[in-house]
Amino acid sequence: MKLLKVLLLCLTFTFVSSTFSQTVYTTKTGEKYHKSSCKYLKYSKKEYTLVKAVQLGFTACSVCKPTKSNTAVTNANGFTNNNKPSTSSRSTTAKQCTGKTQAGKRCKRTTKNSNGRCYQH
């Protein structure tokens, strides 16, 4: 009876540990895998497990640096839990406008707009 309990406990542990996987994201045309908050996932995002992404030949992004300790964990129900507390408040800093003037020079205004352009461009 004791052996049956130990065997059942081992099988349960094996099943539970295999249903959790590290979730990373890739772009449609890229060769890197990323965390969900990476800036390179702005236009396209395809979800993979960390193991599957490595098997497919993807390498880690050098900007967001996804590792097992800082990527989201997906359980069997499809819910994700981040290992680190979320920092939902993003601090935006002003940067120089990327627009061009009529003379062909770069605009000197600063902007906090996400597209990188000031109100005039």
C-alpha positions in Angstrom: 0.0 0.0 0.0 2.9 2.4 0.9 4.6 1.6 -2.4 1.4 2.4 -4.3 1.2 5.8 -2.6 4.8 6.6 -3.4 4.2 5.6 -7.0 1.1 7.7 -7.3 2.9 10.7 -5.8 5.8 10.3 -8.3 3.4 10.1 -11.2 1.5 13.2 -10.0 4.7 15.2 -9.6 5.9 14.1 -13.1 2.6 15.1 -14.7 2.4 18.5 -12.9 6.0 19.4 -13.7 5.6 18.6 -17.4 2.4 20.8 -17.8 4.3 23.9 -16.8 6.5 25.5 -19.5 8.4 28.7 -20.1 6.7 30.9 -22.6 8.8 33.0 -25.1 7.8 34.9 -28.2 9.3 35.2 -31.7 8.6 37.5 -34.6 7.4 36.2 -38.0 10.8 36.8 -39.7 13.2 36.9 -36.8 15.8 34.5 -35.5 15.6 35.5 -31.8 13.1 34.7 -29.0 11.9 37.4 -26.7 10.1 38.1 -23.4 6.5 39.3 -23.9 7.6 42.9 -23.0 10.3 43.2 -25.6 10.2 46.2 -27.9 10.9 44.1 -30.9 7.5 42.3 -30.6 5.6 45.5 -31.5 4.1 44.2 -34.8 4.2 40.4 -34.7 4.3 37.9 -31.9 4.3 34.1 -32.0 4.2 32.1 -28.8 6.5 29.1 -28.2 7.8 27.3 -25.2 11.4 28.0 -24.3 12.4 24.4 -25.1 10.6 24.4 -28.5 12.2 27.8 -29.5 15.7 26.5 -28.8 14.9 23.3 -30.7 13.8 25.3 -33.7 17.1 27.2 -33.7 16.1 30.5 -32.2 18.6 32.3 -30.0 18.0 34.7 -27.0 17.4 38.4 -27.7 20.3 40.6 -26.5 17.9 43.4 -25.6 15.3 41.7 -23.3 17.6 38.8 -22.4 14.9 36.1 -21.8 16.0 33.3 -19.5 14.1 30.6 -17.5 14.1 32.8 -14.4 12.5 35.9 -16.1 10.1 34.5 -18.7 6.4 33.8 -18.1 5.3 30.4 -16.9 2.3 28.9 -18.7 0.4 26.2 -16.9 -1.8 23.5 -18.5 -4.9 25.8 -18.5 -3.1 28.4 -20.6 -2.8 31.0 -17.9 0.6 32.8 -17.5 2.3 33.7 -14.3 5.3 36.0 -14.3 8.1 35.0 -11.9 8.9 38.7 -11.3 6.4 41.3 -10.1 4.9 43.2 -12.9 5.9 46.8 -13.5 2.9 48.0 -15.4 3.7 51.7 -15.0 6.1 52.6 -17.8 8.1 55.8 -17.4 8.4 57.6 -20.7 11.2 59.9 -21.4 11.4 62.7 -24.0 13.6 62.0 -27.0 14.4 64.0 -30.1 11.9 63.9 -32.9 12.8 61.6 -35.8 11.1 63.8 -38.4 12.9 65.9 -41.1 12.5 69.6 -41.7 12.0 71.1 -45.2 15.7 71.8 -45.3 16.4 68.1 -44.9 17.8 68.4 -41.4 16.5 66.5 -38.4 13.8 68.2 -36.2 15.1 69.6 -32.9 11.9 69.2 -30.9 11.5 66.6 -28.3 8.6 64.2 -28.0 7.2 61.5 -25.6 5.1 60.1 -28.4 5.6 56.4 -29.0 6.1 56.8 -32.8 9.1 59.1 -32.2 7.7 62.2 -33.9 6.7 65.5 -32.5 3.2 67.2 -32.9 4.3 68.8 -36.2 5.5 65.6 -37.9 
